Amino acid sequence: MKRKWQHPETPDTGRQYWRSLGELDETPEFQSWLEREFPQGAAELAAPETDGGVSRRNFVRLMGAATALAGFGMTSCRRPRRFLVPFNEHVEWNVPGNPLFYSTVKPRIGGLGGDPLVVTTHEGRPTKVDGNRLHPAVSGGSDAFMQASVLDLYDPDRSNNYLAKGGKSSAADFTDQFLTDFQKGVGDGAAFLVGDSSSPTRNRLLKDLKKRYPSAEFYRHEAISHDGCAEAQEILFGKGVRQVPRFDRAEKILSLDCDFLGLDRIGEDPVKEFTQGRQVEDAKGKVAKKMNRLYVVEPAFTLTGGMGDHRLRLPASQILKVAALFASEIAKATGDAALKTAVAATAGRVNAAVFNQKWIIEAAKDLAASKGKALVVAGSRHDKEVHLLVAAINTALGAYKGAKASLQTVNTGQKEARLPGIADLAKKMKADMVRTLMVIGESDPIFDAPADLNFAELMAKVPVSVHLGVRKNLTAKAATWHVPGAHYLESWGDLQSATGIYSAMQPMLLPLYNGLSEIEFFIKLLAEPEKAPAEGDKEAEVAHVAAIEDQPLPGLAEVKKTFATLAKGDVKKAWNATLRDGYLDKSKFTEAKAKVDLAKVTSGIDGVKLVDMPYAESIEVVLTTSAAVYDGRFANNGWMQEVPDPITKLTWDNAALLSQATFDKLGLKEDGELMEVTVGEAVIKVPALRAPGQADFTITLALGYYGHDAKGQEVEIGRVGSGVGFNAYPLKTTAASYVVRGAKVVGTGKKHILALTAEHYSMEGRALAREVTLDNYEEDPSAVQKHGMDAHIPENISLYKGPDLMNADNPVNDTERSNPWNFPFRVDPDHQWAMTVDMHSCLGCNACTVACQAENNIPIVGKAEVLNGREMHWIRMDRYFTTLKQEDLASQFRKGDGDRPGRRTVDDDSVEMIPQLIGCAQCEAAPCESVCPVNATVHTSDGLNAMTYNRCIGTRYCANNCPYKARRFNYFDFNKRAIDQLRLGPLAPAEGNATTTQQLQKNPNVTVRMRGVIEKCTYCVQRITTAKVAAKAKARESSDVQVPTNKVQTACQVACSADAIIFGNLKDPQDDVNQKNAKASPRNYELLKYLGIRARTTYLGRVRNPNPSMPGAAKVGKATSEML
Amino acid sequence: MGNFFPRWVNWIPLKVIFCLSVVGMLVVPAVWYTATAKYTRVGYEPQQPIPFDHSIHAGQLGMDCRYCHSFVENSKHSNIPVAEQCWNCHKAIRTESDKLVKLREAVDKNYEGYTGERLKWVQIHETPDYAYFDHSVHVNRGVSCMECHGKVNEMKVVRQEKSLSMGFCLDCHRNPEKHLRPMDEITNLDWKPEDVDRHEFFKYLAEKTGKSAKDFAEGYKVKGKELPLTKEDIGKGLKEAWNVNPPESCTACHR
């Protein structure tokens, strides 16, 4: 029976949703992505033979040879003999087959505290790191860097040897030729360059070093520094006092270019705190009036901007002026005369007319209205003046006041001034006053020091330079001596969090390559020179070796020594508890209760230079932290290189982000066009990429990619990171570290291909990501359930409805037809798994994607295959932009431009962002199952859509039939071969991932998939099975075999700092997934519900909290209805 | 009339027969081989580095399986004991035996041949890498070691008794009642259903299920006559009492 069905008229909300500018333009490329599973030609053997590709003839030849060879020796007829090799002696805690969990802590990149961790080890191999959920200050979630850090441990290109001038050397040589002599001296002419660290032991040893080597000098260097913020705090509060924001206590938050939810993690755990303050409902599901409101001013979209209720795009150089304007407006609104006089001089110099004044005035009023519960934060990249102004504003807003202050001040107890920076070191080096240079830490100064210092040349002048680090980076190769560093999973150490909570770092395994941690290296330097046994004296030699072997771990001893000074009461007991729980109970810095002296602010900002808006001939370049490689230290980490940037969805590259207007003005033709950016004498070439919501005449460029050197040679950094991206450090100078002004930008007409995944697996239109405003939500809590077609879904009269899994007595609609052998399909009465993704909390930060990759042995595929749409991530983080529709303008544009439709304009001022996590939704009536010819994907009794790899023959029908496009196909042996050897013939030896240490990272409970099979999200079935097995093993003679409530947590759920992923058992009424913040929420909706596939993964709509008096407020949070 | 077909057509039937016979010659051995027990390695009985005799330890001496395979109830693997475990006893018993040379090389630091080299036991019972078998859930739910490994307590040299193929697993998962036994008899490989006292057993079932013992007694009578309990009878009762519901979905073993 054919039904005719008419869509009702869609309400015009004036907003439209899109994933890429190509979608907006309706380019043929986008249409191809939309209609085909993979772009045309991608499935063929397209690469020319000279590129390592295989021609058809060659392919057939090789296949024939392989088949013929397979017969020789009847290799497949004999199973190999396998051995079981038990230990000789019992190993404590080790139960073969069961994982062991250790608590430890990872230095937070940038040196601001630590991320407490729980590490999963299998037979001594760390395979997965997760946040520590016991820790009092953090959520126990992760960020992508944390998840990917375990891969660095197994990086086959990491430093595995002592190097002397880049050539192989040994520990003995280092000791003989350098260390012993150094230990005898007092450090004359020695200079130490160290990174930031909050490790009390390291900092104590650093002080000891100063005592031991009184003539040595100490400097600090971090490529991405927080200097402006630290300087401002030192001016205001004195030495050792630090302010820590508490986002959960703030109802109104203004971020001045501070990506606190993303790459500028200030405080303890901003994501957790912000999410807590942003809850729409309380625990009982009632609408709580306390949901916070976020204002963001920033040059380029960040995760924070995406969460913002109101966003203003402005060049980074203008943040200072805006801060001054905010200060004077807030002074007005609160009637704070002190603040008014403090900033009057500076604010008076600002020409307010160039800014969106109404935006600033209304936002200021709103902040002032929440006095005592408002918070303003400024980005770490900004100079101290911005931070001083912000401190003054916060004082006026009462942020420092009271027991529930949204800005805590703590006393770290540090009495010394901060170490001088790398610029001071460079001066000394220039004057030839440094004879021994020690570079210690994770940054790579030759690569990332300000360009005007010419650090590489200076370092070459130093007679002896020593580098300690985990990576074999440029500094390691240039140094006279390189000492291999120990990864944090291999070393003893300790760290204090932002508020001083102490965590011990414990190793999971001995250093793979005999590396030294920073602490151990310092101990070595502090030790007396070793007396090597006389040659030929066998007895002395044996005694010497024995003495070394019997030594307790030196790092551990020092850490324990520090611990004894911090712990109260029974130290041994406290130490054991610290190792078990991952933190020392009741360890905290004392509250400083510091007050801001406005006179200091005034004198600090007086006469500060205010700069003009950038324009086409003088472009501003903002150098940002990369979401993939941070400052370069993750450059050789394949997971980070391949995970699409949360905003741009760019992989394996960085690009200069520009607004459409700037793009047009510069006369650029297409995304990926190489531009020449000239600042002073520095010239770099970078590809252009249009980014919605970007401030005009501002380029945002991520740092940390090694790319090519000035001569066009690939910079050697490892098999993953060599030659990837474009080095932006040449633009960084001492004077202008992160905001570089006056750049001349010219298009070159040449194109660099960018691997963007924004259009991959596109689901076209339809009400996918849904949002409402808080007011709408209060009126009609279930508003999101009626968006798009969901308001008028006709009755489902499909013939195949799938089994009714929630009803154990009535399992199947048609037993006999569903399987020819007539086995009854049994339904598990105790377990039915389901997931809810709360898009209200989800930032789109990628932590889940990388966590999934670590847990499920998901390979990387390389840039070339990403371009073919073959990325393997089981979790696809879709990112939608929404803009105001401007039909009149659009039609104007659409007229011209020959055959192709003209561009629709993007109103960059009104862009909003909304991310959506998509994985396999485990549909009850799954379309993929009915098309599999070999039953490789079938439904399980507990409601999973199972994928049996060993049965899959790779027809890919399932992937074709999946409405969520959640299935991935292994086109090559991604797990076996390195990404540059994928296209080698079947007989070529595997020299890639399978032969390196990387296979040690693999999760033994998950099959490592081979070429030719489909894979997809399984709800971490290995965790489900393990939990079910454990429940049954525990039940023994009892009949209660249900998995305990909330016992199973998927890898993505554990990784989420915002608790946006809720997974559980529908059959357990107490389970989180059945609660008011999940399936029972009125915001709960099913994606593509009208298909009648009954997805087990559902979504909670996002709620925005616009301020009605702000400009453009009426158009905020008007979701989705255009996505029909 | 001329010839419709060229001469070479005459060869076609011969060619077809030749090809078919070649295919047949390949297919027959292939089927023959894969259908025999040899394919699943039933009877596989490799030489071990130490000729450890289960019939002495588990049979004569009556040592419990779990004395050596100590983690079988807690882990998916039933561990091979560490060499130290053997040495615990053998440093006092038959220390000088020739059979123990490899063991002493591994653990006895006072032995002149001490190398510390680990013992490499040959794996006999093997499931493919993509099948994730878990010992703990079986031995904790009434499946004896014997069901898969046979009567190891009577084996001088351990050999593979059962096919351990997917069909073998599914047989039991579909009809678990044929393979269950009381929990305290799991490692008693000589257990016989006749050993079970029927009235005690019914009482136990009644206690577990909340039914009356009489109901059970009635259920196991044929024409009012009490027959000796068979293994299946016991299994049926235990299946109900313990809610034994083995999974048949792919994800039970494949992930």
Interface residues (C-beta under 8 A of the other chain):
Chain A: C77 R79 R81 R82 F83 L84 V85 P86 F87 N88 E89 H90 V95 P96 G97 N98 F823 R826 D828 V938 H939 T940 S941 D942 L944 A946 T948 Y949 N950 R951 N1005 V1006 T1007 T1018 V1021 Q1022 I1024 T1025 K1028 V1029 A1030 K1032 A1033 K1034 A1035 R1036 E1037 S1038 S1039 D1040 V1041
Chain B: Y33 R41 P46 F71 E73 N74 S75 K76 H77 N79 I80 P81 V82 A83 E84 Q85 A106 V107 G116 R118 L119 K120 W121 V122 Q123 E126 P128 D129 Y130 Y132 D134 S136 V137 N140 R141 R174 M183 K208 T209 A241 W242 N243 N245 P247 E248 S249 C250 T251 A252 H254 R255
